[in-house]
Every structure is written in structure tokens, then in C-alpha cells.
Amino acid sequence: MVNGPNSTDAIAAAGNGGTVPGGHKSPRRLVPLLRTVTFSLAGAALLFAGGFGLFVSHIGGMETPADLPSADAIIVLTGGQARLDAGIELLKSGKGERLLISGVHPAADRDDLRAATGGDRNLFSCCVDIDHAALDTIGNAAESAKWVRSHHYGSVILVTNNYHMPRSLLEMGRYIGDAELQPYPVVNTRLDNGGWATNPDALRVLFTEYNKYLVALARGVVPVRASSEDIATANASSAGYPPH
């Protein structure tokens, strides 16, 4: 009696733990694996969407402080005129001794910034420092930390847009050591009324920033600490700043 062609494969598969000739798993064994992968992807998508909702809700609840306590210094992360204006106003009102504008384009000098903000020449000469080295938020944090350490500041007001504040605080906290950070979120567009969901530009900015924030969180698996070279550079550069 000659066996059918399928019977030989079935016997071989049973003897090989569900693997048919050629090393491929039988369809019956693949079903649980595919189901697990599908559920895992669906769970990850739900977690991602839920996290995005919480992220937007947190940002939407931010408000520019009406009366922020004074600090030793002020740091503005470039990225918009409103940020610069807010930092200058805080400095004028005595909320900090000095102001660092971090991430300034290399082509922009002190006079350009003063003209753009309408700042007083004497104020810029005595109390405003400019960082051209930082190219991104991580660079902002690293360069700002050098500046804070060189002046031995214990508290800093951090100025940036509301959507950028969570990631800025996260990165800054990794570099700045024991100095206290006081967030000063600049709110250009209200996000607490749900209008962002129907605004393509706002949705794009929020979605992009959320993904960058997740990447920043992932980087936190390996703690970032200031190197001895950074500390030496900060100490050596302290003589280059006017007394405060």
C-alpha cells in the first residue's frame, strides 16, 4: 500500500517537533507566534497613543507663571522670538542676575540679538551671555551646565516653549547637577481646548516633540554625567565672563 504524499510530510513534521522538511515550521505552530506578535504590536500602539494623549494633556495644562520666584540666573533656549522676549523681560525685572541665550546661530552677534529684542545696550553688555556652540537640546543642556557651574549658580529659570519644556527639563536635569530648575514655559498657542487635534501644524509639532521626548527617555537608560573634561573647561572659561 502506497501512502499519500501528505502523510509522509505529516509524519516527518511530527517527528521534527512541527517542522516540515526544509526547516520550515508548520502552519499550526506559526499561528500562536503570529497571534503573540499581533497582540504585542496592538498593545504597543495603544501604549504609544495613550502616552501621546498624556503628553499633550500635560503640555496643555502649562501656563506662563504670573509671578515666578527670583533665581540666580536665567537660561533661554533659542527657537522663537517670544522666548527671547520673555527672557529679557525676566532679566529686566530682576528675576535673575545674568541671562544665557543658548543655541544662537553663529551668524548672529550680540548687537543682532539686542536689536531683535529691543534690549538696552547696557543691559546686554553687563548681564547677557551668548552661546553659539549648542546645535540641539542636548547641546543646550551641556553648554548651559558649563555656564551654570562656571558661575556657581544654585538656581536657574529655564525659558522655552511649553511643548519643548518636558524634553528640555529632562536633558537639562542630566547635566546641570544640583542646581534648581524653575520652568518658565512660553505659551504661544493654547493647547488645553483640544483644538490641536484639528490643526495640522500643531499636531505635527506635538507628534514630533513626543517622539523626541521618548528618545530622550530611552537615552536615560544610560545616565549622562558631566565629564571631568567638561568641568575643567567650565572652570577655565569662568574667567572669560564679566563679574556678576
N, C-alpha and C positions, 0 to 999 in steps of 0.2 A: 504494500500500500504506500503510495507516494503522498507525503504531506504537502499541504498548500503552501505557497510562498510566504504567507503571513505567519504561519505557525512557527517556522524556523526563526524569524526575527523576534517573535514574542518570547520564545524560549531563551534565545540569546539575551534579550533585554532583561528578562527576569534573572538570568544568571549573572548579569553585569550590574545589578543594582539599578535597573531602569535606564541603562544606556544602550542604545542600539548600535550595531556595527558602524564603525567610523567615529565613535566617541561622542555622538550627539545624545543629549538627554531626550527621553521620550516625552511626547506632549503632555502626558499625565503628570510627570514630575515638574514640568515647567509652569503649570497652572498656579500652584501655591507661590512660586517665586514671582510671577507676574503680578499676582494679587498683592503680595507684600510691597513690591515696587510701586504699584499704583496707589495703595493706601499711604505709603511714605511720601510720595510726591504731593498727594492731595493734602496731607497733614502739613507739609512744609509750606504749601501755597496758602493754606488758611492761617498758619502762624505768621507768615510774611505779611499778609493782608491785615491781620489783627494788629501786628506791630506798627504797620503804617498808620492805621487809624489812631492808635495811642500816640504816636509821634506827632501827627497833625494836631490832635487834641491838646497835647502838651504845649506845642508852639502857639496854638490859637489862644491859649489861656495866658500867654505872656503879655505884660503891659510895661510900658516905659515908666520906671519909678518916678513918682511926683517929687519925692524928697529923699534922695539917696544919701546915706551917711557918707561923710568925707573919708577918703583913703589917702595913703601916702602918694599914690601915683595913678595915672590913667593910661590905658593902652587902647588904641583904636586900630582895628583890623580893616585895612582898606577894602573897598568893594562897592562904594557908593558915596555920593555927596552927603547924604543925610548922616552917615556915620561920622564923617569929618566934622560936620557942623555940630553934632551932639558932643563930640569930644572937646572941641574948642569952647563950647558953652560951659561944659563942666569945669574946664580949667579956669575960665574967666570967673566963675562963681566960687572958686576956691575949694572945689571938691578934691583936688589933688595938687601936689607940689609941682609935678612935671607931667608932661604928656609924651608918649611914644606913639608915632604913627608908623605902623608896621606893614611892610609889603608895598612900599611906594615904588612906582615904575621908575626904572633907572634914569629915564629922560626928564623926570620931574624933580625940580630942586625946591629948596625952602621957599623961594620967592613965588614959585608957581602955586604951592600949597597955600601960602599966605593970601595970595590974590584970590584963589578959588574959594576960600572960606571967609574972606573979608577980615582976617585976623589982624590984630595990632602988631606992628613991626617989633616993638619992644617985647611983647609977649612971646613972639616966635623966637626972638634972639635969646631970651633968658630961660625959657621953660619948655621948649618943644624940641624933641629929638626925632630923627627920621631914619627909618630902617629900609634900605634898598635891597637887602640880601634875601629876604623871605620871598618865596615864589608860590607858596601854598599855605594851608592852615598849619601843617606840621612845621613848616619853616617859620611861620608867625610865632608858634609856641616856643621853638628853640631860640630864636633871636630875642624874643621878649624875655625869656628866662635869663639870658645873659645880661640884659639890661636891668632887670629886677635885682639880680644878685650883685651887679656892679655898684648899685646904689643902696644895697641893703634895705630894700623896701619890705615891709611886712604885710601890706595890704594894697590891692590894686583893683581899680574899677575897669572892667572889660567891656568895651563898646563894640558891638557888631549887630547885624540884623537879627531879628527874632528867629528866623528859620536856620540861621547859621550858628546860633548860640549854643545848642546842645553839643555839637561837634567841637566847637571852639573851647568850651569848658573842659571837655574830655581830653583833648590834646594838650591844652594849657596845663591842666592839672598834673599831667605826667612829667612835665619839665620844670614847673615853676617852684617845686619844693614846698616849703611850709608857708609861703605867702598866701594870704587870704584873697580869694577872688570874689568880687562883687559884680554880678552880671548887670549890664545896662542894655537891655535889648531895644533896638530901634525898630519901631513898627511902622512900616510904610503902608501895608495893606492889612486890614482886619481879616483874620482867618477863623474867627470863632462863630461865624454865621453860616458856615457851610458853602459859601459862595465859591471857594477854591475848587470845588468838585466840578463846576461848570466853566471854570476859567482855565483854558489850556495852558497859558503861560504859568499861572500859579501852580497848577498840577504838575507841570514839568519840573519846575524848581523844587517843589516839595519832594517829588519822587526821586529826583537826582540826589538831593541832600539826604534823604532817608537811606539810600544805598551807600552813600559816602559814610554816613554815621555807622551803618552796620560794618563796613570795612574797618572803620576806626575801632569799633568794639572788638573785632576779630584780632586786630593788631595788639590789643590789650592782653592777649594770651601770653605774650612775651613782654614783661614790664619794660618800659623805657625809662632809663635813668640818665641823668646828666653825667657825661664822662668827665674824667679829670682834665682832659684837654679843653673841654668847654668851659670848665670852671677857671682854668688858668687863663684862657682867652678873655673871659669876662673880667677877671681881676686886672689883667694887663690893660684892658681897654677903659677901665674906670677913670683913668687919668685924662682920657680924651673928652670927657663930658664936663660942662661947666658945673661949678659947685651948686648944690641945691639946698 
